[in-house]
Amino acid sequence: MTNKNRTRWLRVLGIGLGSLVLLAAAALATGILLAERKQQRRVDVAVQAVPYKSDAAALERGRYLYASRGCVDCHGANGAGRTFVDDGALTIAGPNITTGPGGVVSAYQPVDWVRAIRHGVDPKGRALMVMPSEDYNRFTDDDLAALVAHIRSLPPQTGSGAVVKLPLPVRALYGFGVVPDAASRIDHTLPPQQPVPEGVTLAHGQYVANMCIGCHREGLVGGKIPGGPPDWPPASRLAPGEGSVMGRYADADALIGMFRSGKRPDGTAVQVMPFESLREMSETDLRALHLYLKALPGKG
């Protein structure tokens, strides 16, 4: 190659690389702009208020749901909020949900709790970031009222609102819809689920399995966890089919052991799953969940 041809080739290469950089910068800027608009959008949800409860049975049920359904992982046992992701580039903290200084629920009315828990939407109609309402959308009215009863009974704590600091590329992906919020993934027209008797039954197992949707996705097919950090492994496939992990859990005791210990039957550690709360699940819930997952129809 002559010096003249080499110079021409380098010039073309430089122009090409420069164009790619400009295109990437434009895409990033566009994504960030779309993200700002998306965060400010109004999500109109028609909801019916669920009356408050304060009886002993509701408070105990609410305490159990709060401890076992992931609330502790984001909001802390006392409701003051906590940082649950902080890897330098990505920081996510759950808000204070007590009536103390910095709490975000002091002015909540019954309808606001329904909108936030079931639909991932705040009282102003804005989508709540990193609120796993997919898991709670199918709560019965009784369970929602029980959970709210427990939260409202928590002593006031000092805390702050939610903190969601996303790297610019992740914000752009949110803007383009690649990283969705819960409000965009929920069918807001679904009515509240009707109560089913608690027990080791398929119906109760299906109800319990609703809590898995946020990470394991609709149909429990697994895949990348929406909104999770880039280094998180994909959620396992729980549904039948190629790659399903349920073959490891031949009986309910094996599944219960994993929930209690955070380890698979072969002794290897399960990453990411919120075991601080999951290990609090009752044996009845876990046996029903295992029964349901094992009964799902096979798919290719």
Residue pairs with C-beta under 8 A, 6 or more apart in sequence:
1 9
27 172
28 168
28 169
28 172
30 172
30 175
31 171
31 172
31 173
31 174
31 175
31 176
32 168
32 171
32 172
32 175
33 175
34 172
34 175
34 176
35 171
35 172
35 174
35 175
36 175
37 175
38 127
38 174
38 175
38 181
39 126
39 127
39 129
40 126
41 126
41 127
42 124
42 125
42 126
43 119
43 121
43 125
43 126
43 127
43 183
43 188
44 125
45 115
45 119
45 121
45 125
45 188
46 188
47 111
47 114
47 115
47 118
47 119
48 111
48 114
49 109
49 110
49 111
49 114
50 110
50 113
50 114
50 141
50 144
50 145
50 148
51 110
51 145
52 110
52 145
52 148
52 149
52 152
53 145
53 146
53 148
53 149
54 149
54 153
58 142
58 145
58 146
58 149
59 146
59 149
59 150
59 153
61 142
61 143
61 146
62 145
62 146
62 147
62 148
62 149
62 150
62 151
62 153
63 150
64 280
64 282
65 71
65 143
65 146
65 147
65 150
66 72
66 147
66 150
66 151
67 77
67 277
67 280
68 277
68 278
68 280
68 281
68 282
68 285
69 135
69 136
69 147
69 211
69 277
70 132
70 135
70 211
70 274
70 277
71 147
71 151
71 277
72 276
72 277
73 84
73 94
73 274
73 276
73 277
74 81
74 82
74 84
74 94
74 130
75 81
75 82
75 94
75 95
75 96
75 97
76 82
76 94
78 98
78 154
78 155
78 157
79 96
79 97
79 98
79 151
79 154
79 157
79 159
80 96
80 98
80 100
80 157
80 158
80 159
81 93
81 94
81 95
81 96
81 97
81 159
81 160
81 162
82 93
82 94
83 91
83 92
83 93
83 163
84 92
84 93
84 94
85 91
85 92
85 229
86 92
87 229
87 231
89 167
90 165
90 166
90 167
90 170
90 229
91 163
91 164
91 165
92 130
92 162
92 163
92 164
92 165
93 160
93 162
93 163
93 164
94 130
94 162
95 103
95 104
95 159
95 160
95 161
95 162
96 102
96 103
96 104
96 157
96 158
96 159
96 160
96 161
97 103
97 104
97 105
97 151
97 154
98 105
98 151
98 154
98 155
98 156
98 157
98 159
99 105
99 106
99 156
100 155
100 156
100 157
100 158
100 159
101 156
101 158
101 159
102 158
102 159
102 160
102 161
103 156
103 157
103 159
104 161
104 162
105 112
105 113
105 151
107 123
108 116
108 123
109 123
110 148
112 122
112 123
113 144
113 148
114 144
115 121
115 122
115 123
116 122
116 123
116 128
116 131
116 133
117 133
117 136
117 139
117 144
117 147
117 148
118 133
118 136
118 137
118 139
118 144
118 186
118 192
119 133
119 137
119 182
119 183
119 186
119 188
120 127
120 128
120 131
120 132
120 133
120 134
120 181
120 182
120 183
120 186
121 127
121 128
121 183
122 128
127 181
127 182
127 183
127 184
128 162
128 181
128 182
128 183
129 162
129 164
129 181
130 162
130 164
130 181
130 227
131 181
131 182
132 182
132 214
133 182
133 183
133 186
134 182
134 185
134 186
134 213
134 214
135 210
135 211
135 212
135 213
135 214
136 144
136 210
136 211
137 186
137 187
137 190
137 210
138 190
138 192
138 193
138 207
138 210
139 147
139 192
139 193
139 210
140 192
140 193
140 194
140 195
140 207
141 192
142 195
144 192
166 174
170 179
170 230
173 179
174 180
174 181
177 184
179 226
179 227
180 226
180 227
181 227
182 214
185 218
185 226
193 207
193 210
196 203
196 204
196 207
197 203
197 204
198 204
198 284
199 284
199 288
200 284
200 287
200 288
200 291
201 288
201 291
202 288
202 291
202 292
202 295
204 284
204 285
204 288
205 288
205 289
205 290
205 291
205 292
205 293
205 295
206 292
208 285
208 286
208 288
208 289
208 292
209 220
209 289
209 292
209 293
212 220
212 238
213 220
214 226
215 225
215 228
215 235
215 272
215 273
216 222
216 235
216 236
216 237
216 238
217 223
217 226
217 235
219 239
220 237
220 238
220 239
220 293
220 296
221 237
221 238
221 239
221 241
222 234
222 235
222 236
222 237
222 238
222 239
222 243
223 234
223 235
223 237
224 232
224 234
224 235
225 232
225 234
225 235
225 272
228 272
232 271
232 272
233 271
233 272
235 272
236 243
236 244
236 245
237 243
237 244
237 245
238 244
238 245
238 246
238 293
239 293
239 296
239 299
240 246
240 296
240 297
240 298
240 299
241 298
241 299
241 300
242 300
246 293
246 294
248 254
248 264
248 265
248 266
249 255
249 258
249 265
249 290
249 293
251 290
252 286
252 287
252 290
252 291
254 265
255 286
255 289
255 290
256 283
256 286
256 287
256 290
257 263
257 265
258 264
258 265
258 270
259 275
259 278
259 279
259 281
259 286
260 279
262 269
262 270
262 273
262 275
262 279
263 269
263 270
264 270
